Amino acid sequence: MRLASARDFAVARGSAANGPRGFGMAPVGWLIGDDRAPAVLAPTPIMTDQVTYSTDRSRHLMRYATYVRRDPILKDLFAKLKRRAEGRVAG
């Protein structure tokens, strides 16, 4: 069993510009297109008494976004808002 810090679960590996702020968009990005928020399945973490996370591979899985491509997500949002403002159904 490996102990991990909260940072392991809160910040994506990769670009610092894709840090915690972008992760509020992860569920939306994943729903509108897998390529906008690529994800992996990982065991749910366990909070320890030392306020760190532990990994137990026998636990149920969660979908973990490894990266968030916020520009395409925002582009999609603004295109839908524009269509709505023009009286067309957003879709």
C-alpha positions as CSV (number, residue, x, y, z in Angstrom):
1,M,0.0,0.0,0.0
2,R,1.4,3.4,-1.0
3,L,0.7,6.6,1.0
4,A,-0.1,9.6,-1.2
5,S,-0.5,13.2,-0.4
6,A,-3.7,15.2,-1.0
7,R,-1.9,16.9,-3.8
8,D,-1.7,13.6,-5.7
9,F,-5.5,13.6,-5.9
10,A,-6.1,17.3,-6.3
11,V,-3.7,18.4,-9.0
12,A,-3.3,16.8,-12.4
13,R,0.0,15.6,-13.5
14,G,1.4,17.8,-16.3
15,S,1.1,21.5,-16.9
16,A,0.9,23.8,-13.9
17,A,-1.5,25.9,-15.9
18,N,-3.9,23.1,-15.7
19,G,-3.9,23.1,-11.9
20,P,-6.8,23.1,-9.5
21,R,-8.8,25.9,-11.1
22,G,-9.4,23.9,-14.2
23,F,-10.7,20.9,-12.3
24,G,-14.1,22.4,-11.7
25,M,-14.6,21.9,-15.4
26,A,-13.6,18.3,-15.4
27,P,-17.1,16.7,-15.0
28,V,-18.5,19.0,-17.7
29,G,-15.6,18.4,-20.1
30,W,-15.9,14.6,-19.6
31,L,-19.6,14.7,-20.3
32,I,-19.4,16.7,-23.5
33,G,-16.4,14.8,-24.9
34,D,-13.8,12.4,-23.4
35,D,-11.0,14.3,-25.2
36,R,-11.7,17.5,-23.2
37,A,-11.1,15.8,-19.9
38,P,-9.2,12.5,-20.3
39,A,-9.7,10.3,-17.3
40,V,-8.6,7.0,-15.9
41,L,-10.3,4.7,-13.4
42,A,-8.5,4.6,-10.0
43,P,-9.4,3.2,-6.6
44,T,-11.0,5.6,-4.3
45,P,-8.5,7.0,-1.8
46,I,-8.7,6.4,2.0
47,M,-8.0,9.3,4.4
48,T,-5.5,8.3,7.1
49,D,-5.2,9.5,10.6
50,Q,-2.0,11.4,9.5
51,V,-4.2,13.4,7.1
52,T,-2.7,11.8,4.0
53,Y,-4.3,9.5,1.4
54,S,-3.7,5.8,1.1
55,T,-4.5,3.7,-1.9
56,D,-6.1,0.3,-1.6
57,R,-6.6,-1.3,-5.0
58,S,-9.5,-3.5,-3.7
59,R,-11.7,-0.4,-3.2
60,H,-14.4,0.7,-5.7
61,L,-13.2,2.8,-8.6
62,M,-13.6,6.5,-9.4
63,R,-13.1,8.3,-12.6
64,Y,-10.0,10.6,-12.2
65,A,-9.4,13.4,-14.7
66,T,-5.7,13.5,-15.6
67,Y,-5.9,16.7,-17.6
68,V,-8.6,19.4,-18.4
69,R,-8.6,21.1,-21.8
70,R,-10.5,24.2,-20.7
71,D,-10.4,26.1,-24.0
72,P,-12.6,23.6,-25.9
73,I,-14.9,23.4,-22.9
74,L,-15.4,27.2,-22.8
75,K,-15.7,27.4,-26.6
76,D,-18.5,24.9,-26.4
77,L,-20.2,26.8,-23.6
78,F,-20.1,30.1,-25.4
79,A,-21.3,28.6,-28.7
80,K,-24.3,27.1,-26.8
81,L,-25.0,30.5,-25.1
82,K,-24.8,32.3,-28.5
83,R,-27.3,29.8,-30.0
84,R,-29.6,30.2,-27.1
85,A,-29.5,34.0,-27.4
86,E,-30.3,33.7,-31.1
87,G,-33.4,31.7,-30.2
88,R,-31.9,28.3,-31.3
89,V,-31.9,25.4,-29.0
90,A,-28.5,24.8,-27.4
91,G,-27.3,21.3,-28.1
